[in-house]
Amino acid sequence: MTARRAAIGALVLAMLGLLVWLYAIHWKPSEASYPRQGIDVSHHQGAIDWLAVAESDEVDFAYIKATEGGDHRDRRFASNWAGAGSAAIARGAYHFFTLCTPGDVQARNFIATVPKTPLMLPPAIDLEFGGNCAARPSPDALVVELMIFIRAVEAQYGQQVVLYLTREFDAGYAISERVPRRLWLRSLIREPGWGARPWSIWQASSFRSVAGIKGGVDWNVERP
């Protein structure tokens, strides 16, 4: 009897776990509160069927990883950029800013990779510790290099950049306070309650299921 109860208990837990997982991969913030919602992608998503993404009628915009540091270019940027454009999905490019490469070098990499395209979304800068180099410049030194990057990119594309931030990075460098640009804040499930200014984009999930994309994908909403 004990073994049978244990087996039933394990089955119930497994079913509950499945239900939670199914809910999580389909959850998104309310469209009534946030009408404009979208994704951000990189080579980690593999080949994307952008027509299927568009036909799902869920994705209003897509940010696509273009570059990282001074010499890395995402191997799927060109195909993702073309695919999103062909599917008539509003598209923007983002750069992963490394802590150990001068800002002007990183800006040249981004500008050489991302075409200036009509109606493109503002360029975004990914600022986080995860996957970054071990170097930890002072806050003042980082802001100097970041502003060099920002000025070059804004001059090229004629739009102010958006700053993607994790809470840990902002706690270490106070970027939301020191750099006056729109904020794209990561806070899974719960709306961000941090940052020196109200967020413009909220990354609410990193595991949402979207037609045309294998596996989970980052899900974002814009403030109305």
Secondary structure, 3 states (H helix, E strand, C coil): CHHHHHHHHHHHHHHHHHHHHHHHHHCCCCCCCCCCEEEEECHHHCCCCHHHHHHCCCCCEEEEEEEECCCEECCCHHHHHHHHHHCCCEEEEEEECCCCCCHHHHHHHHHHHCCCCCCCCCCEEEECCCCCCCCCCCHHHHHHHHHHHHHHHHHHHCCCCEEEECHHHHHHHCHHHHCCCEEEEECCCCCCCCCCCCCCEEEEEEEECCCCCCCCEEEEEECC
